[in-house]
């Protein structure tokens, strides 16, 4: 998508936007649990109160209700990526089929099956734990905005069908049955995809944890991990000794030095409109509940909310020198104005619809675009990181894998090379920053003419990359 400079009109539509994630701005947010103020002991300590950490704690209690499980969260549960994402839930563990085939071609059937089984188990667990987060398998439409993107879709559909995924090619007329934009030429419908309310999921997991006896301390930052025996976690007001530790710190600085170059913090941004009328929705042909993404490298994702707003996010994937992780960087007016301008280009039918929320979050990107796991301290510490923006469903799988590793149980989940091997680390600065900027510029050029340059082809051969 070629974007002209944001107009005054685009900026005006942002004039009353709340600088907070739409999902987290509602009154249902639970009161935080007290911070840790004394020394304590537990069987399993979980560092991080997002999806990965809460799934780990909850599934650990289901495996063994007698064990003492303690979650430590530096802010409040779900304040970061788990409460700020778009609510797209994919069955893929590999950041999509194409990425999985490129990296693990001999195991792709196993990875596809494990992903589908995890997706089904995810839905069953929502029912079993009575977590009402609006989960619905409504499907996703991938739309093409250029001739080369349209030309690539038949092969993508054939590849999906070859590997057991349901997919259907949509010509221009068929696409208009799902959504109508002057920019989009064709599409692909993938029915095995779900949408949900991200905050309701994290709050539901938190409630289920508490109901099953998990202890949670919020506003409790873990500042260091001592891997001697016993394991000791340091916090400002007390220490936690634990038999085992699960690290679910997502994009935040890892407590293990070996992981310091494994994660790249990438900033992603989103807007939400005011509620649309039925006539406004009809004007863009969006009558279903499916989600939408476009096929570019710098892609957008969009979906409707329960009250008929449109969430519109993506495109800019921003990295700051030195892997900076600062909350003030999640507000980026230039990106919000760009997104507003692109929204107007995509849906000129919607005229002057204002945006009510504008926010950003940080994605934990890995060089292979998908999660990785491992252990330390003689298998008493486990970690699962690097979900690269597609972790709503995969975090549950990462939790199961960490619990398998900590218990010493040999399960099928541990067999794939994706699980057994860590990704190539990112280089140190300044090479890291320069490499990211070169990659961003190259991806933008590919979006403009459909050809990968020498830099991208070299990264492809090395199995490296940068994504959100």
DAFEN-V547669 format. One line per field, one symbol per residue. phi: phi as a letter, one per 20 degrees, with the letter a starting at -180 (. if undefined). burial: b if it has 16 or more other ideal C-beta (glycine too) atoms within 10 Angstrom, else e. A space follows every 10 residues. Layout:
# DAFEN-V547669
phi: ???
burial: ???
This chain:
# DAFEN-V547669
phi: .edfggefff fffdfdffeb ggfeeeffgf ffffffcbfb cbfcddeode ggffffffff fffbfefedc edcfccgnfd gfdcfenedd ffedlnffff ffecfedfff ffffffffff fgfffgffel eecmfbeenc dedddcffff fefgffffff ffdneebcfd fgfffffdac cfeddaacdd febcdbegff ffffffffgf fenfecddlc eeeaceefde fcddcgcrdc ebfbcdecel efgfedffef decdfdeccb ccefgefgff fffdmddedf eccdeffeed cbbeefdmed ecbomfcddd gmlfccffff dcgfffffff ffffffcffe ldgeddbbbc bddeedfdmb fccacbllme ccbbbmflnc dgeffffgff fgffffenfe dfgeffggef cefffffffe fffffffffg fffffffecn ceeffffffg femdabbc
burial: beeeebeeeb eebbeebeee bbbbeeeebe ebbebbeeeb ebebbbbbbb bbbbbbbbbb beeeeeebbb bbbbebbbbb bbbbbbbbbb bbbbbbbebb bbbbeebbee bbebbbebbe bbbebbeebe bebbbeebbb bbbbbbeebb eebeebbeeb eeeebebebb eeeebeebbb beebbbbbbb ebbbbbbbbb bbbbbbbbbb eeebbbbbbb ebeebeeeee bbbebeeeeb ebbbbbbbbb bbebbbeebe bbbbbbbbbb bbbbbbeeeb bebbebeeeb bbbbbbbbbb bbbbbeeebb bbbbbbbbbe eebebeeeeb ebeebbbbbb bbbbebbeeb eebebbbbbb bbbbbbbbbb bbbbebbeeb bbbbbbbbbb bbbbbbbbbb bbbbbbeeee eebeebebbe ebbebbeeee ebbebbeebb ebbebbbeee eeeeebeebe eeebbbbb
